[in-house]
Structure formats: C-alpha cells, structure tokens
Amino acid sequence: MKKHGSDSAFNVAEKLLRLLEDTIKRGELRHVDATQTIISVVGMCAFYFITKPSNQIVWNIDPEAEAEFIEQRKKAIVDLV
C-alpha cells in the first residue's frame, strides 16, 4: 500500500487491511477486494452523518430518537457486510 497522509491514518488502514485479509484467509469471509470493502464500509458509516440534515427530512428521523436510529444503523451495516 502506497503511503499517503498522516502516519496514524496509514497505520489504521494497514491494520484494517490485514484484519480483513486474515479473515478472508481463514474462510470467515468470501474473497473480496479488501481495500474496496474497507472504503465501502467506511462510506456506509459516514454517509448518514455527512447527509444528516436531508436524511432527517427524507426519512422523518426524529432528532430525539437519533441515538436509537444510529444503533439500528450500526446493526444494519454489520448485518449487510
């Protein structure tokens, strides 16, 4: 992996990459492109927060119930992956 950005971001990316590759080698996950998968999972996690104002309107998310919605979102992402 070519090094760009801060060392800490690079270290996290390397650890995630190794973790995913090890999981694939153990047969716990089907063969996927590890880098693309990590980028996709991070995108699923970040998307809600990046688009929060429009999500709250479109999906009628009550700000008072947002914590519960985020917990549901975490479970949904894990289930999907």
C-alpha positions as CSV (number, residue, x, y, z in Angstrom):
1,M,0.0,0.0,0.0
2,K,1.4,3.4,-1.0
3,K,1.8,5.7,1.9
4,H,-0.2,9.0,1.8
5,G,-1.4,11.3,4.5
6,S,-0.7,11.0,8.2
7,D,1.1,8.1,9.8
8,S,-1.8,7.4,12.1
9,A,-4.3,7.2,9.3
10,F,-1.9,4.9,7.4
11,N,-1.5,2.6,10.5
12,V,-5.2,2.3,10.9
13,A,-5.7,1.5,7.2
14,E,-2.9,-1.1,7.3
15,K,-4.4,-2.8,10.4
16,L,-7.9,-2.9,8.8
17,L,-6.4,-4.3,5.6
18,R,-4.5,-7.0,7.5
19,L,-7.6,-7.9,9.6
20,L,-9.8,-8.2,6.5
21,E,-7.2,-10.2,4.6
22,D,-6.7,-12.6,7.6
23,T,-10.5,-13.0,7.9
24,I,-10.7,-14.0,4.2
25,K,-7.7,-16.4,4.5
26,R,-9.5,-18.2,7.5
27,G,-12.6,-18.6,5.3
28,E,-14.7,-16.4,7.5
29,L,-15.5,-14.0,4.7
30,R,-15.7,-14.7,1.0
31,H,-12.9,-13.4,-1.2
32,V,-13.3,-9.7,-1.8
33,D,-11.0,-6.8,-2.7
34,A,-10.1,-5.8,0.9
35,T,-9.3,-2.2,0.0
36,Q,-12.6,-1.7,-1.8
37,T,-14.5,-3.3,1.0
38,I,-12.9,-1.1,3.7
39,I,-13.7,2.0,1.6
40,S,-17.3,0.8,1.2
41,V,-17.8,0.1,4.9
42,V,-16.4,3.4,5.9
43,G,-18.7,5.1,3.4
44,M,-21.7,3.3,4.8
45,C,-20.8,4.5,8.3
46,A,-20.0,8.1,7.3
47,F,-22.8,8.7,4.8
48,Y,-25.6,9.2,7.4
49,F,-23.6,11.9,9.2
50,I,-22.5,13.6,6.0
51,T,-26.1,13.8,4.8
52,K,-27.7,14.1,8.2
53,P,-30.0,17.1,7.6
54,S,-31.5,15.7,4.4
55,N,-31.8,12.2,5.9
56,Q,-33.7,13.6,8.9
57,I,-36.2,15.2,6.5
58,V,-36.5,12.4,3.9
59,W,-36.7,9.5,6.4
60,N,-38.6,11.5,9.0
61,I,-35.9,10.8,11.7
62,D,-36.8,12.5,15.0
63,P,-33.7,14.2,16.4
64,E,-34.9,13.0,19.9
65,A,-34.7,9.4,18.6
66,E,-31.5,9.7,16.7
67,A,-29.4,7.7,19.2
68,E,-31.7,4.7,18.7
69,F,-31.6,5.2,14.9
70,I,-27.8,5.2,15.0
71,E,-27.7,1.9,17.0
72,Q,-30.1,0.4,14.4
73,R,-27.8,1.7,11.6
74,K,-24.7,0.0,13.2
75,K,-26.6,-3.3,13.4
76,A,-27.8,-2.9,9.8
77,I,-24.3,-2.3,8.4
78,V,-22.8,-5.3,10.3
79,D,-25.7,-7.4,9.0
80,L,-25.2,-6.2,5.5
81,V,-21.5,-6.8,5.5
